[in-house]
Amino acid sequence: MDSTIPIAIDVAGRIVIPKRIRDAAGLVPGEPLSVRVRDGRVEIEPAPRKVKLVRRGAVRVAESAGEPLTEDVVTATRDGLRERHG
């Protein structure tokens, strides 16, 4: 997604991320986010999930706390990384 959508900050400092952007980024209500300033830009992204490796039979798999990742979230994350890192 390369389009820009203008939004405004309200008097309490809040912003609403438009649905089209939330959907493209795979963001869901209640999801923790990280916000930072880098090179004069405000960046918002899903907060890192705590992951631990657990043994399932003969293999180890990554298990995260909280809601399981959906295929849509994985796809959106992968696509976003590809866009950023070409």
Backbone as CSV, one residue per row, in Angstrom:
resi,resn,N_x,N_y,N_z,CA_x,CA_y,CA_z,C_x,C_y,C_z
1,MET,0.849,-1.171,0.000,0.000,0.000,0.000,0.887,1.224,0.000
2,ASP,0.782,2.031,-1.020,1.624,3.205,-1.147,0.864,4.512,-1.031
3,SER,-0.447,4.456,-0.796,-1.215,5.695,-0.742,-1.152,6.307,0.650
4,THR,-1.269,7.631,0.689,-1.259,8.375,1.945,-2.686,8.793,2.263
5,ILE,-3.074,8.635,3.513,-4.404,9.037,3.961,-4.206,10.100,5.037
6,PRO,-4.668,11.321,4.803,-4.492,12.360,5.820,-5.394,12.104,7.031
7,ILE,-4.828,12.259,8.204,-5.584,12.144,9.454,-5.126,13.267,10.374
8,ALA,-5.838,13.473,11.470,-5.472,14.531,12.418,-5.359,13.948,13.820
9,ILE,-4.558,14.582,14.631,-4.436,14.224,16.043,-5.481,15.026,16.808
10,ASP,-6.239,14.357,17.708,-7.237,15.103,18.474,-6.572,15.819,19.647
11,VAL,-7.342,16.574,20.417,-6.775,17.385,21.501,-6.138,16.536,22.599
12,ALA,-6.517,15.260,22.686,-5.919,14.365,23.682,-4.672,13.663,23.135
13,GLY,-4.295,13.969,21.882,-3.107,13.367,21.289,-3.360,12.035,20.612
14,ARG,-4.627,11.671,20.413,-4.962,10.373,19.811,-5.104,10.495,18.301
15,ILE,-4.826,9.376,17.638,-5.087,9.282,16.206,-5.909,8.021,15.953
16,VAL,-6.643,8.030,14.866,-7.377,6.844,14.433,-6.678,6.336,13.177
17,ILE,-6.262,5.094,13.195,-5.645,4.501,12.016,-6.780,4.030,11.111
18,PRO,-6.862,4.555,9.901,-7.965,4.182,9.007,-8.036,2.670,8.774
19,LYS,-9.258,2.175,8.613,-9.498,0.742,8.462,-8.667,0.133,7.347
20,ARG,-8.567,0.822,6.230,-7.808,0.289,5.101,-6.350,0.026,5.485
21,ILE,-5.781,0.919,6.284,-4.394,0.742,6.729,-4.312,-0.354,7.783
22,ARG,-5.268,-0.376,8.738,-5.277,-1.450,9.745,-5.358,-2.816,9.083
23,ASP,-6.246,-2.933,8.101,-6.402,-4.213,7.403,-5.122,-4.597,6.665
24,ALA,-4.522,-3.644,5.973,-3.303,-3.925,5.217,-2.152,-4.336,6.125
25,ALA,-2.125,-3.772,7.345,-1.054,-4.072,8.293,-1.388,-5.260,9.190
26,GLY,-2.618,-5.759,9.108,-3.010,-6.881,9.953,-3.207,-6.508,11.409
27,LEU,-3.535,-5.245,11.674,-3.749,-4.795,13.050,-5.164,-5.131,13.502
28,VAL,-5.294,-5.573,14.745,-6.599,-5.933,15.289,-6.832,-5.158,16.587
29,PRO,-8.109,-4.923,16.959,-8.400,-4.184,18.195,-7.736,-4.836,19.407
30,GLY,-7.165,-4.008,20.261,-6.534,-4.494,21.484,-5.092,-4.940,21.307
31,GLU,-4.597,-4.933,20.074,-3.216,-5.376,19.831,-2.236,-4.334,20.360
32,PRO,-1.252,-4.757,21.144,-0.251,-3.802,21.626,0.590,-3.275,20.463
33,LEU,0.864,-1.974,20.484,1.664,-1.349,19.438,2.881,-0.675,20.052
34,SER,3.929,-0.543,19.266,5.116,0.221,19.648,5.119,1.488,18.816
35,VAL,5.401,2.620,19.465,5.460,3.906,18.774,6.826,4.510,19.066
36,ARG,7.485,5.011,18.014,8.787,5.645,18.204,8.962,6.745,17.160
37,VAL,9.927,7.613,17.433,10.308,8.653,16.472,11.676,8.257,15.939
38,ARG,11.792,8.222,14.618,13.061,7.885,13.975,13.249,8.828,12.788
39,ASP,14.358,9.542,12.801,14.675,10.474,11.711,13.519,11.433,11.425
40,GLY,12.856,11.928,12.484,11.789,12.888,12.326,10.448,12.303,11.908
41,ARG,10.351,10.980,11.846,9.101,10.318,11.456,8.549,9.539,12.640
42,VAL,7.239,9.520,12.774,6.584,8.716,13.805,6.303,7.354,13.188
43,GLU,6.791,6.299,13.832,6.579,4.935,13.347,5.740,4.170,14.351
44,ILE,4.724,3.481,13.851,3.838,2.667,14.670,3.877,1.260,14.098
45,GLU,4.108,0.270,14.954,4.116,-1.118,14.493,3.667,-2.033,15.621
46,PRO,3.238,-3.241,15.280,2.862,-4.182,16.334,4.033,-4.384,17.292
47,ALA,3.729,-4.425,18.580,4.766,-4.668,19.579,5.306,-6.083,19.392
48,PRO,6.595,-6.274,19.651,7.152,-7.623,19.533,6.415,-8.584,20.453
49,ARG,6.176,-9.772,19.942,5.526,-10.801,20.759,6.586,-11.620,21.475
50,LYS,6.267,-12.033,22.687,7.172,-12.912,23.410,7.017,-14.307,22.814
51,VAL,8.133,-14.885,22.422,8.124,-16.190,21.776,9.068,-17.109,22.530
52,LYS,8.644,-18.346,22.697,9.543,-19.342,23.285,9.538,-20.573,22.388
53,LEU,10.645,-21.287,22.394,10.747,-22.518,21.619,10.304,-23.685,22.488
54,VAL,9.415,-24.498,21.961,8.947,-25.685,22.679,9.114,-26.902,21.780
55,ARG,9.342,-28.034,22.397,9.518,-29.263,21.633,8.154,-29.880,21.368
56,ARG,7.906,-30.175,20.111,6.695,-30.880,19.696,7.158,-32.112,18.935
57,GLY,7.185,-33.230,19.618,7.708,-34.441,18.992,9.198,-34.286,18.762
58,ALA,9.615,-34.480,17.524,11.040,-34.429,17.190,11.510,-33.032,16.796
59,VAL,10.610,-32.059,16.754,11.001,-30.718,16.315,10.705,-29.681,17.380
60,ARG,11.343,-28.538,17.259,11.053,-27.395,18.123,10.261,-26.391,17.301
61,VAL,9.267,-25.798,17.932,8.452,-24.792,17.259,8.392,-23.545,18.130
62,ALA,8.183,-22.409,17.486,8.030,-21.149,18.212,6.586,-21.026,18.658
63,GLU,6.408,-20.710,19.920,5.067,-20.553,20.486,4.997,-19.167,21.093
64,SER,3.929,-18.435,20.772,3.812,-17.088,21.308,2.643,-17.022,22.277
65,ALA,2.768,-16.124,23.241,1.687,-15.931,24.205,0.591,-15.109,23.551
66,GLY,-0.620,-15.256,24.007,-1.724,-14.467,23.481,-2.414,-15.146,22.325
67,GLU,-3.038,-14.332,21.497,-3.807,-14.849,20.367,-2.894,-15.515,19.349
68,PRO,-3.332,-16.634,18.771,-2.514,-17.267,17.735,-2.455,-16.397,16.483
69,LEU,-1.355,-16.520,15.760,-1.227,-15.778,14.512,-2.144,-16.393,13.468
70,THR,-2.829,-15.539,12.730,-3.676,-16.028,11.644,-2.890,-15.949,10.336
71,GLU,-3.372,-16.654,9.340,-2.712,-16.610,8.037,-2.704,-15.184,7.493
72,ASP,-3.789,-14.440,7.718,-3.863,-13.060,7.240,-2.791,-12.183,7.880
73,VAL,-2.562,-12.358,9.178,-1.548,-11.564,9.880,-0.158,-11.918,9.360
74,VAL,0.100,-13.196,9.196,1.412,-13.627,8.686,1.638,-13.070,7.279
75,THR,0.630,-13.164,6.423,0.744,-12.667,5.047,0.980,-11.158,5.038
76,ALA,0.208,-10.415,5.834,0.365,-8.956,5.881,1.753,-8.572,6.395
77,THR,2.242,-9.283,7.393,3.568,-9.002,7.941,4.644,-9.279,6.902
78,ARG,4.552,-10.424,6.258,5.534,-10.791,5.231,5.521,-9.781,4.086
79,ASP,4.334,-9.407,3.623,4.230,-8.446,2.521,4.797,-7.087,2.927
80,GLY,4.518,-6.666,4.158,5.041,-5.404,4.641,6.566,-5.399,4.705
81,LEU,7.137,-6.501,5.146,8.598,-6.603,5.202,9.192,-6.578,3.797
82,ARG,8.546,-7.245,2.876,9.037,-7.243,1.486,9.004,-5.837,0.901
83,GLU,7.935,-5.073,1.201,7.821,-3.710,0.696,8.937,-2.824,1.267
84,ARG,9.199,-2.973,2.566,10.203,-2.143,3.225,11.622,-2.494,2.809
85,HIS,11.869,-3.772,2.582,13.241,-4.225,2.330,13.476,-4.665,0.896
86,GLY,12.485,-4.404,0.029,12.583,-4.643,-1.400,13.019,-5.971,-1.789
